[in-house]
Amino acid sequence: MPAGKFVSGRLSSKLTMKGNLGKDMMPDLTTLTGEGTLHILQGVIGNFPPLQKLASTLSLNDLKEIALKDVNSSFEFANGKVLVKPFPVKVKGIDMQVGGMHGFDQSIDYIINMKVPRAMLGSQANALVNNLASQASAKGVPVTVGETINLDVNMGGTITSPTIKTGMKGTGGNATDQLKQQALSFAQAKADSTKHAVKDTVVALKNQVVKEAKDQLTKQLLGGGKDTAKTAAPAPDVKKRAEDAGKSLMNNFFKKKSKDTTNH
């Protein structure tokens, strides 16, 4: 978790993961796939640059350090990306729904829907809200600024150098639609990765069988012309082994897709 070192408190987590190890016995991050859940029983997140940036943009000091209790989130990862499914958080009267993606390279692409009591906003934030409302009206989108401000926040950049874009809810891209599109893009990339894994497995098996056949032939030739046909092990069935490997990969993928469909 990119935010892991900024969180203190009590939490529980469940994680399943598969992937390859490199020659140095370190994991190849691009091959890691898995899923998990995170339950923060009670904790605090502070000095987290994206939240610091958000607090500064909205003049909300209460966001600089957030107390968390009974927060549940679930996630899955593949191709160096982690998809965090939307989850609710409430901070001192501010309701938020947070979801999005981050990369193993520390890039972030999160979407936050916020309901902020206007009384909590300082003069700078109120000026920002009024400016957003004016821009929406200029585009023909009527916006009523009430006691509760509905904001859509796009958080991008990286963990250490975040960017913040804000907009009034309903005046720009729909946050829910953006989250759905992220999930669809992630699922498509994961499916493509599975297809490549099947192809790579078949190629690796063919190369292995060719090597085994060459080794067997060499043994027969070095045997001085002896009749070794009766004692030699039968040649591996390339097609059968490739099919078995491919079926195993695809079964795991479709089993996961079936589970996701059921859950949603």
N, C-alpha and C positions, 0 to 999 in steps of 0.2 A: 504493500500500500504506500502510495506517495505521501499520504498524510500520517503514516504510522509513527514516525519519530516526533510528531508534533502533538500526539495524543498521550495523555496519562490517565490512568484509572483502571477499572476492571472490565474485561471483555471476554467473550467466548467466540470461537470461530470454528468453522468446519470447512475443510478444503480437500478436494480431490484433484490430482494433477498427473499428466503424462507428458513425456518429452524425451529428447535425446541428449546424451552426454557427448561432449567433444573429446578430442584426444587428451586434453588436459584435465578430463573428468569434471569439467564445469558444465552446467546445463547450457544447451543452445537455446537461447531465449525465443528465437523465432519458431521453434518446434513445440513450445509448451502450450498445452491446452488443458482446460479444467474449469471448475466452477466451485463456488463456495458461498457461505453465509457469514455474516458478521453481526454480533449482538453486543452493543456497548451497554453494559449494565449501568455503569455510572462513570463519568469521566469528564475531562476538560481538554479542549483543543485550543492551543494558543501559539502565537508567533508563526502562524501558518500564512505564508505570503499571499495566496489567493484571497483569504479572508481579510487580511490586512488591507489589501487593495480594494476589496468590496466595501469595507468599513469606511475607508477614506473617500471613496467615490460618493457614497450615500450619506456621509457625515454621521455614521452610526457607530459610536464607540463600543456599543454593546456587542458588536460582531467581531471585535478584535480578539476576544477570548470567550469561547462558548462552552457553557456547561451542558453536557449531554446525559440523558438518562433514558434507558429502555429504547434505544435506537436500533432498529433492525434493517439490515440491507443485504441484498444478494447480488452476486456478480458472476460473470464467466469471462474467460479469456482465451485468445487464440491469435496467432500471427503478430505477437508483440503488442496487442491491444487488450484492454480490460473494459468490458461493458458493465457499468453499474446501473442496475435497474432502479427506477425512481422510488424514493422513500421520503417520508415526511419528517420534518424536524421543526420544533417550536422553540424559539429563543426569546424570552422576555417579551411576550406579546406579539412576536413576529412569526407568522406561519410561513414555512418554506417547504417546497417540494424540490428535491435535488436528484438529478440523474445525469448520465452522460458517459463519456469515455476518457480514459487516459492511456498513455503508452508507456511501455517499459523504458522508453527514451525520456520520460518525464514530461512529455507533451500532455496538455489537458484540453478537453473540449466538453465542458459541462453546461447544463441549462438549469437555471434555478427560477422557479416561480415564487414570488414573494408577495405576501400581503402585509403591508406595513402601516400601522396607525400613523396618520399624518402628524399627530401631536409629538411623535418621537423624532421627527425630522427637524434638523436645524435649518437655518436660513439658506445655507448653500444647497442642501438637498431639496428644499422647497422650491428654490429657483430652478433646479434641474427638472423637477416634476412639472413646473409651470411651462418650462421650455419644451419638454416632451409633449405636453398637451397642446401647445401652440403649433408645433410641427405637425401633429396628427390632424389638427383642425385645418391647417393649410393644405393638407392632402385630401380633405373632404371626409375625414374620419372623425365623427363627433365623439369627444371625450369629456366626461364629467369627473372633475376632481373632487372626490368626497372625503369622508373622514378616514377611509381606508384606501391606501394606494396599492393597486395591483401592478407589480412590475415583473417583466421578463428579463432575466439577466443571462447574458452569454459570457461564459468565462473561458478564455482561450490562452494561448501562449504556452508557457511552461510553469512548473512548480515555482521556480525561483524568479521568473520574470512573467507574471500573469498579465493578461489584458482583460478589461471589463467593458462590455457594451450593455447599455440598459435601454429599455423601451417600455412604454405603457402597454399593458396586456390588451391584445386585440388590435393594436395599431401596426404591428409588424408580423413577422413569421410566428405562427402558433407554436408555443413551446411543446405542447403535447404532440403535434405533428412532427416537430423536429426530433423529439425523442423516439418516435416510432420509426422515422427514417433512419436514424442512427442504428436502431436494432435490426432493421432490414438489411442495411449495408454490412453490418457485422456478421449477420447470418450468411449472407451471400459470400463474403470473404472466407468464412469458415468452411462453407461447402466447397469452394474452389480449392482451398488448402487440402481438403480431404481427397479430392480427385487427384491432385498432384502427388499426395502421399501414396495412393494406390499405384500410380504410374511408376513412381520411384521404387516402390517395393517390387514390382514386377521386373523392372530392369535389374535390380540388385539380385533377384533370384536367378534370372537368366545368366548373369555373369558368374554367379556362384556355381551353377550347374555346369557351365562351360569349363570352369576351372577344375571341377571334380572329374569331368569326363577326360580332360587332358591328363590329370594325375593318374587316372585309372589306366589310360592308354600307355603312359610312360612305364608304369609298373609291369604291364604285359610285355612291352618291348624289352625291358631290362630282365625279364624272366627267361631270356634266351630261347624264345619261340615256344615255350611250353604251352600246353593247352590250358589256359586259365579261364576259358569261357564258362566252365561249369562251376568254378569257385568264386568268380568275380561277382560282386554285389550288383543287382540290377540297377540300371541307370535311373536317376531320379526322374519322376514325371514332372516336367517343367510346368506344363499347363495346369495340372492338378494343384501343385504348390502355389502357383500364382493366383489361381481361382480362390484357394483357401485363404490366402493372405488378403486378397481384395475383399472377399466376403466379410472377413473379420473387421476390417477397417470400416466398410460401409454399414455393417450391422451396428457397430458402436455409434456411428454418426446418426443413423435413422432412429436408433433407440433414444438418443439424446433429443432429437427433433420431436419425437412422439411425446416425450416427457414434457418438453417445453409447451407443446400444443395443449396438453392436458392441463398444465398449470395455468395457462392464460385463457 
